[in-house]
Amino acid sequence: MSLFDHLVVFPVLIPFFVGVVLLFPSLSASLSKQRILTIAANLLMVVVAIALLLKVQHQGIQMYALGDWSAPFGIVLVADAFSALLIALSAILGLTVILYASAGEDKNGAFFHPLIMFQLMGINGAFLTGDAFNLFVFFEVLLIASYSLMIHGGGKQKIQANIHYVFLNLIGSSLFLFALGTLYGTLGTLNFADMADKIPQLSHSEQLITKSGALLLLAVFGLKAAMLPLHFWLPKAYSSTSSPVAALFAIMTKVGIYSIWRIHGVMFGDQAGELANIALPWLWPIALLTIAIGAISVLASQSLRVLCSNLVIVSVGTLLVTISLNSVQASTAGIYYLVHSTIACAAMFLLAGLIQQQRGKAEDRFVTARAMPQSAKLGFVFALLAIGLIGMPPLSGFVGKALILQSVTDTNQMAWIWSLILGAGLISLIALSRAGTSLFWRTSGENTTALQGHPIQYLAIAILVSLLPLMVVFGGPLTDYAQLAAEQLNAGLSLQQLNEVAK
Amino acid sequence: MEVVYSLCVGFMTACGIFLMLRGHTFTLVIGLTLLSYAVNLFLFASGGLTIGAPAVLNGGDNYADPLPQALVLTAIVIGFAMTAFAVILAMRGRADLGNDHVDGEEPIDRLAREDKA
């Protein structure tokens, strides 16, 4: 076995080991050593993620049986094209967040770097895992890291938002376990591939129980993904934490989306016999309402970070629409849009941090304040990101939305989806232009603070922003890859295939 | 046995949810603890209830499903860690915000105020 055969497990192991090493005395005392080590580790993760992407693209789905115990009894990690893409996304996001935080945000409290590492470990693990119980375990790993990251630095506002966030997620975790117990009771397995095999064979009474378990899972993932009635925690949580953490959280809602995709889109998808597509009647209206409510909240936002949080909710709704359309074409569009919206929202959160820094007491609220020292630079980046987030050409938001709109042209839901997605785009256009004018133009007096953004903060934002045009330039290969991912996702994987992949 | 067991789990869940519906972090923590106990018992039962059957150790024909036991073990460990975090967070919230209401401030009771006036 060469090192290359173990590639699938590296995205979980690297952050874990680095996180542990960072806690050792000589490292935990020196912030500069921590920064160097985490940045190096994240660069390594980007390399690993790209290697994994290429490997999956050329050799098909990869499976890694931990301890060589085969599925369904052993724990397996499965990397298909979709999860490899998301691993790459989280690696890039992790790198930029650490670069940004290294300018000083990590000084506000202890253990910032180890926490980020553990958070990345949880995120990567959740994307890679091949069974439902380990999905729960990795969810908890990423959640407990996120609880501490969110209150990193302390302060009344953070604590208050954190109480809501933590307790809601703890309740969610309990429901998650109830759902898993229910599913295990009828299916006798928690391995994704094995579950998918067994779902069509259930008897009628077992189907009812399985259905309730599956819908309970939808509620749990909906809570993590900020799906409509369960989204109230998000704006407060994301807007009160520090900007690098909020940027990293941009991928956390996507973990929920990913799980809905994997479980309700595939496992309870077309192949599931009588239980086929049980979540769709729920997902469909919820998705549209999520967009609508998100758009209304975007209009009502009073500060840039709240506005950006609400844009996250709109993107969650858009992604749920693509899941509920249940076709390869829609999934392709959804996967492309998922990558775009994560990058754009994360970049906007980082930018909001810089704006907040330079505006002093006014922070990022839409009120008249002193001019910012670097308003030209920030304004330029803001305009670029706004174009991306609204979905105007030439940036990747346009391509993503165009793909989604294109994928529904021959269905009868077209009127609903087109009007809501385009309407939400128009509303974001209005809200973001209002935000831009009040942040950059409604100024009174000269700036007195010499507080300027650190070059490394600009570097972090530049990396993310440059990805948006790159996603358009390399739109062809990227959509091809997204299509491969969607096809693999839609086809699902049976236990037999899974064990064949292992050989 | 199944009926008694399920009634107990159900009662515990109901108590947990009742406590969590109150808006104070103290009752929330107690409610969460009850709920996580109920979850553990529920998971334990998900493999089917058996009497006098060991987990696969002896190699006999009659054995209990070992997987739920492994799941419960993991769930207990995670539950402990999470509850510990929740307790510390509740204490920190109490210290920073001056009360233990989840919203950070006691809601104003309009009726009580009118009575005073």
Interface residues (C-beta under 8 A of the other chain):
Chain A: F133 V137 E140 I144 Y147 S148 I151 G154 K156 I159 Q160 N162 I163 H164 V166 F167 L170 I171 S173 S174 L177 F178 L180 G181 T182 Y184 G185 L190
Chain B: M20 T25 L28 L32 L35 S36 V39 F42 L43 A45 S46 G47 G48 L67 P68 L71 T74 A75 I78 A81 M82 F85 A86 L89 A90 R92 G93 D96 L97 V102 D103 G104
